[in-house]
């Protein structure tokens, strides 16, 4: 699988979020519906207008750790005030970054393959930071995207 390892500083995101379930299959239904909703009601265009920092692209950020409620943010990296939107700071971390393209199902399939195929043999383990999806071109039929998985070197 094609990937690169990058260390990034913390960055602020603004957007909307939905609760995540422990059952990943439920999330694979809820999250695409939320994307459709914000595309239809104008929120997505508003977010794109607020984007002014790296990473450039519309972001899907999954906070799935032991210290805060599990949430999925649809957001952009921004330093601007964002009335009525939620804010979250993605912590600095080291990420395995996987480029991809295709449909919305393609990104879900890539995420499954990273966790089941790449991670167990990579020499890395999951880090304590959110997963990040970066949609470089959000066309639902021909998306260009990256999946960022937080990693730390496996010990021993």
C-alpha positions in Angstrom: 0.0 0.0 0.0 1.3 3.5 -0.9 1.8 5.7 2.1 4.2 8.3 3.7 4.9 9.1 7.4 4.5 12.7 8.3 4.7 14.6 11.6 2.3 17.5 11.9 1.8 20.3 14.5 -1.6 20.7 16.1 -4.3 22.4 14.0 -7.7 23.9 14.7 -10.7 22.8 12.8 -14.3 24.3 12.5 -17.3 22.4 11.4 -20.2 20.2 12.6 -20.1 16.8 14.3 -22.1 13.7 14.9 -21.7 11.2 17.7 -19.8 8.0 16.7 -21.0 4.5 17.7 -18.7 1.8 18.9 -20.2 -0.3 16.0 -18.3 0.8 13.0 -21.0 -0.4 10.6 -23.5 2.0 12.1 -21.1 4.9 11.4 -20.7 3.8 7.8 -24.5 4.6 7.5 -24.8 7.7 9.7 -21.7 9.6 8.3 -22.6 9.6 4.6 -26.1 10.8 5.5 -24.6 13.8 7.4 -22.4 14.7 4.4 -25.5 14.7 2.2 -27.4 16.9 4.6 -24.7 19.5 4.9 -24.1 19.6 1.1 -27.8 20.2 0.6 -28.3 22.9 3.3 -25.3 25.1 2.3 -23.1 24.3 5.4 -20.5 22.5 3.3 -20.0 25.6 1.0 -19.8 27.8 4.1 -17.1 25.5 5.5 -15.1 25.7 2.3 -15.2 29.5 2.5 -13.7 29.4 6.0 -10.7 27.1 5.0 -7.5 29.1 5.4 -4.9 26.8 6.8 -3.3 23.4 6.2 -4.3 20.7 5.6 -6.2 22.1 2.6 -9.4 20.1 1.9 -12.6 19.2 3.6 -11.8 17.1 6.6 -13.5 14.1 8.2 -12.1 13.8 11.7 -12.9 10.9 14.0 -12.1 11.4 17.7 -12.2 7.8 19.1 -10.1 7.8 22.2 -10.6 7.0 25.9 -10.5 10.6 27.1 -13.4 12.3 25.2 -16.7 11.4 23.6 -16.4 9.7 20.2 -17.4 12.2 17.5 -17.0 12.6 13.7 -16.3 16.1 12.6 -17.0 17.4 9.0 -14.8 20.4 9.1 -12.0 22.6 7.6 -8.7 23.8 9.0 -9.3 27.5 9.8 -8.1 30.3 12.1 -11.4 32.3 11.4 -14.2 32.9 13.8 -17.0 30.4 13.1 -20.3 31.4 14.6 -22.6 28.5 15.1 -20.0 25.9 14.3 -18.0 23.6 16.5 -14.3 23.9 17.1 -11.8 21.2 17.8 -8.0 21.1 17.9 -6.4 18.1 16.3 -3.3 17.4 18.4 0.2 17.3 16.9 1.1 13.7 16.0 2.9 11.4 13.6 0.6 10.1 10.8 0.7 7.4 8.2 -0.8 9.1 5.2 -2.5 7.0 2.5 -3.6 8.6 -0.7 -6.7 7.3 -2.5 -9.3 8.1 -5.1 -12.7 6.8 -6.1 -16.2 6.9 -4.5 -17.2 7.4 -0.9 -17.2 3.6 -0.5 -13.5 3.6 -1.7 -12.4 5.6 1.4 -14.2 3.2 3.7 -12.6 0.3 2.0 -9.2 1.9 2.2 -9.7 2.5 6.0 -10.6 -1.1 6.5 -7.5 -2.3 4.6 -5.2 0.0 6.5 -6.3 -1.4 9.9 -6.6 -5.0 8.8 -3.6 -5.3 6.3 -1.1 -2.5 6.8 -1.1 -1.8 10.5 -0.5 -5.3 11.8 2.8 -5.7 9.7 3.9 -2.1 9.6 6.1 -1.8 12.7 3.7 0.9 13.9 0.8 0.8 16.3 -2.2 3.2 16.6 -1.3 6.6 18.2 -3.5 8.5 20.5 -4.9 11.1 18.0 -7.9 11.2 15.7 -8.2 9.6 12.3 -8.3 12.2 9.6 -9.8 12.0 6.1 -8.7 14.8 3.8 -10.9 15.3 0.8 -8.8 17.1 -1.8 -11.5 16.9 -4.4 -14.9 16.1 -2.8 -16.6 14.8 -5.9 -18.6 11.8 -4.6 -18.1 9.8 -7.8 -14.4 10.6 -8.3 -13.0 11.8 -4.9 -9.3 12.5 -4.4 -8.5 11.9 -0.7 -6.0 11.0 1.9 -6.5 8.9 5.0 -4.3 9.9 8.0 -3.9 7.3 10.7 -2.0 8.4 13.9 0.9 6.1 14.5 3.8 5.4 17.0 6.7 3.1 16.4 6.0 -0.3 17.9 8.3 -1.1 20.8 10.4 -4.3 20.7 
